[in-house]
Amino acid sequence: AFRRLMAVFVLNGLASAMPATLVLFFIADRLQTPRWEPLFLAGYFVAAAAGMPAWLAWVRRVGLARAWLTGMALSIAVFAWAALLGTGDATAFAVICILSGLALGADLALPAALLAGVIDDAGDRGRHEGAYFGWWNLAAKGNLALAAGLALPALALLGYTPGTRDAAGLQALTVAYAVLPCAVKGVAAWLLWRGFARHPHPSPVRAAPGVAPPA
């Protein structure tokens, strides 16, 4: 169960880390609205914090795994929209930042609670939590490094350089920022559904301590 959950966590984290690595390039070169950067980022993080109570309420209705799956679906829908944006679409991107921030709230609040349930089901509570969370945190850090290490060199090979106005380079940036993360997150969502969310109340998905079980 831990290996299955780790696979979901790594793929979902990679799908989130790629846009995080490229967002400033996307704002400056694809949208050409660099003066809006602070507002975009503020909207994203404020929405993430504000949305956490809603995600915890949703957990009580559908369970941890299905609530996280909802957040993934919202994120995919939002970034599919981002792929259609072009120069000057600041208002639309602000809405995307708010909605993707709400989706981020699920990523922040729910995976660790699922991990706690997996640890409990394995009988390792009070014995091996350090090992579980050590691997978990290593994966989180590795996603950021992997996203930067892969996305930027790949974009350079495809013809994108910061500050470019070349159509092919900007298209490559859009694919790396919005399309590829949707594909990766789609795989993560499928693995989450297959391994944890397909059945209403499989043992590893029951609410962790401190999270009320589904009604």
C-alpha positions as CSV (number, residue, x, y, z in Angstrom):
1,A,0.0,0.0,0.0
2,F,2.9,2.4,0.8
3,R,4.5,1.7,-2.6
4,R,1.2,2.3,-4.4
5,L,0.6,5.5,-2.5
6,M,4.2,6.7,-3.1
7,A,3.8,6.2,-6.8
8,V,0.7,8.4,-6.8
9,F,2.5,11.0,-4.6
10,V,5.6,11.1,-6.8
11,L,3.7,11.5,-10.1
12,N,1.3,14.1,-8.6
13,G,4.2,16.0,-7.1
14,L,6.1,16.0,-10.4
15,A,3.0,17.3,-12.2
16,S,2.8,20.1,-9.7
17,A,6.5,20.9,-9.7
18,M,6.7,21.4,-13.4
19,P,4.4,24.4,-13.5
20,A,5.9,25.8,-10.3
21,T,9.3,25.7,-12.1
22,L,8.0,27.4,-15.2
23,V,5.3,29.8,-14.0
24,L,7.4,32.9,-14.0
25,F,8.6,32.2,-17.6
26,F,5.0,31.5,-18.6
27,I,3.8,34.8,-17.1
28,A,6.7,36.9,-18.6
29,D,6.9,35.3,-22.1
30,R,3.6,33.6,-22.9
31,L,1.2,36.1,-21.2
32,Q,3.7,39.0,-21.3
33,T,2.3,40.4,-18.1
34,P,5.2,40.3,-15.7
35,R,3.8,43.2,-13.5
36,W,1.0,40.9,-12.5
37,E,3.3,38.2,-11.0
38,P,2.8,39.2,-7.3
39,L,-1.0,39.2,-7.7
40,F,-1.0,35.8,-9.5
41,L,1.2,34.2,-6.8
42,A,-0.7,35.8,-4.0
43,G,-4.0,34.6,-5.3
44,Y,-2.7,31.1,-5.7
45,F,-1.4,30.7,-2.2
46,V,-4.3,32.5,-0.5
47,A,-6.7,30.2,-2.4
48,A,-4.8,27.2,-1.3
49,A,-5.0,28.1,2.4
50,A,-8.6,29.3,2.2
51,G,-9.7,26.0,0.5
52,M,-8.3,23.6,3.1
53,P,-11.4,23.6,5.3
54,A,-13.6,22.9,2.3
55,W,-11.4,19.9,1.4
56,L,-11.6,18.5,4.9
57,A,-15.4,18.9,4.8
58,W,-15.4,17.0,1.5
59,V,-13.3,14.2,3.1
60,R,-16.1,13.7,5.6
61,R,-18.5,13.0,2.7
62,V,-16.4,11.0,0.2
63,G,-13.3,9.8,2.0
64,L,-9.6,10.8,1.7
65,A,-8.8,9.1,-1.6
66,R,-11.8,10.4,-3.4
67,A,-11.4,13.9,-2.1
68,W,-7.8,13.9,-3.3
69,L,-9.0,12.6,-6.6
70,T,-11.4,15.5,-6.8
71,G,-8.6,17.9,-6.3
72,M,-6.6,16.3,-9.1
73,A,-9.5,16.5,-11.5
74,L,-9.9,20.2,-10.7
75,S,-6.2,20.8,-11.3
76,I,-6.3,19.0,-14.7
77,A,-9.4,21.0,-15.8
78,V,-7.7,24.3,-14.8
79,F,-4.4,23.6,-16.5
80,A,-6.1,22.4,-19.7
81,W,-7.6,25.9,-19.8
82,A,-4.2,27.5,-19.3
83,A,-2.9,25.8,-22.4
84,L,-5.3,28.0,-24.4
85,L,-4.0,31.4,-23.1
86,G,-2.0,33.9,-25.0
87,T,-0.6,37.4,-24.8
88,G,-2.5,39.7,-22.4
89,D,-4.8,37.0,-20.9
90,A,-4.1,38.3,-17.4
91,T,-7.7,38.1,-16.0
92,A,-8.2,34.5,-17.2
93,F,-4.8,33.5,-15.7
94,A,-5.8,35.1,-12.4
95,V,-8.9,32.9,-12.3
96,I,-6.7,29.9,-13.1
97,C,-4.3,30.8,-10.3
98,I,-7.2,30.9,-7.8
99,L,-8.8,27.6,-9.0
100,S,-5.4,25.8,-9.1
101,G,-4.7,27.2,-5.6
102,L,-7.9,25.6,-4.4
103,A,-6.8,22.3,-6.0
104,L,-3.4,22.7,-4.2
105,G,-5.2,22.7,-0.9
106,A,-6.1,19.1,-1.5
107,D,-2.5,18.2,-2.3
108,L,-1.4,19.9,1.0
109,A,-4.0,18.5,3.3
110,L,-4.9,15.0,2.2
111,P,-1.8,12.9,1.1
112,A,-0.2,12.9,4.5
113,A,-3.5,11.8,6.1
114,L,-3.7,8.9,3.6
115,L,-0.1,8.0,4.5
116,A,-1.0,8.0,8.2
117,G,-3.8,5.6,7.4
118,V,-1.4,3.3,5.5
119,I,1.0,3.3,8.4
120,D,-1.7,2.4,10.8
121,D,-3.0,-0.4,8.6
122,A,0.5,-1.8,8.4
123,G,0.8,-2.0,12.2
124,D,3.7,0.4,12.1
125,R,2.3,3.2,14.2
126,G,4.7,4.1,17.0
127,R,7.5,2.1,15.4
128,H,8.5,3.1,11.9
129,E,6.8,6.4,11.1
130,G,10.3,8.0,10.7
131,A,11.2,5.7,7.9
132,Y,7.8,6.3,6.1
133,F,8.0,10.0,6.4
134,G,11.7,10.1,5.5
135,W,11.0,8.5,2.2
136,W,7.9,10.7,1.7
137,N,9.9,13.9,2.3
138,L,12.7,12.7,0.1
139,A,10.2,12.2,-2.7
140,A,8.8,15.7,-2.2
141,K,12.3,17.2,-2.5
142,G,13.2,15.0,-5.4
143,N,10.2,16.1,-7.4
144,L,11.3,19.8,-7.3
145,A,14.8,18.9,-8.4
146,L,13.6,16.5,-11.1
147,A,11.2,19.1,-12.5
148,A,13.9,21.7,-12.8
149,G,16.5,19.3,-14.1
150,L,14.2,17.9,-16.8
151,A,11.9,20.8,-17.8
152,L,14.5,23.5,-18.5
153,P,17.0,21.5,-20.5
154,A,14.1,20.0,-22.5
155,L,12.7,23.4,-23.3
156,A,16.1,24.6,-24.5
157,L,16.3,21.6,-26.9
158,L,12.8,22.5,-28.2
159,G,13.9,26.1,-28.9
160,Y,12.6,28.0,-25.9
161,T,14.9,30.5,-24.2
162,P,13.7,33.1,-21.6
163,G,12.6,36.3,-23.2
164,T,11.9,34.7,-26.6
165,R,8.9,35.7,-28.8
166,D,9.4,32.9,-31.2
167,A,6.1,31.0,-31.8
168,A,7.7,27.5,-31.6
169,G,9.5,28.3,-28.4
170,L,6.4,29.7,-26.8
171,Q,4.4,26.7,-27.9
172,A,7.0,24.4,-26.3
173,L,6.7,26.5,-23.1
174,T,3.0,26.1,-23.1
175,V,3.2,22.3,-23.5
176,A,5.7,22.0,-20.7
177,Y,3.8,24.3,-18.4
178,A,0.2,23.1,-19.0
179,V,-0.2,20.1,-21.2
180,L,2.5,17.7,-19.9
181,P,1.6,18.3,-16.2
182,C,-2.0,17.4,-17.0
183,A,-0.9,14.1,-18.6
184,V,1.3,13.2,-15.7
185,K,-1.4,14.1,-13.1
186,G,-3.9,12.1,-15.1
187,V,-1.7,9.0,-14.7
188,A,-1.5,9.8,-10.9
189,A,-5.2,10.1,-10.7
190,W,-5.7,6.8,-12.5
191,L,-3.3,5.1,-10.0
192,L,-5.1,6.7,-7.1
193,W,-8.5,5.5,-8.4
194,R,-7.2,2.0,-9.1
195,G,-5.3,1.6,-5.8
196,F,-7.3,3.5,-3.3
197,A,-10.5,5.2,-4.4
198,R,-12.3,2.6,-6.5
199,H,-14.0,1.1,-3.5
200,P,-15.9,3.3,-1.0
201,H,-14.0,2.4,2.2
202,P,-10.9,0.2,1.6
203,S,-8.8,-0.2,4.7
204,P,-5.9,2.0,3.7
205,V,-8.2,4.9,2.8
206,R,-10.1,5.2,6.0
207,A,-9.7,8.5,7.7
208,A,-6.5,9.0,9.6
209,P,-6.6,10.2,13.2
210,G,-8.0,13.7,13.4
211,V,-10.0,13.4,10.2
212,A,-13.6,12.3,10.6
213,P,-14.6,9.2,8.6
214,P,-16.9,9.6,5.6
215,A,-20.6,9.8,6.4
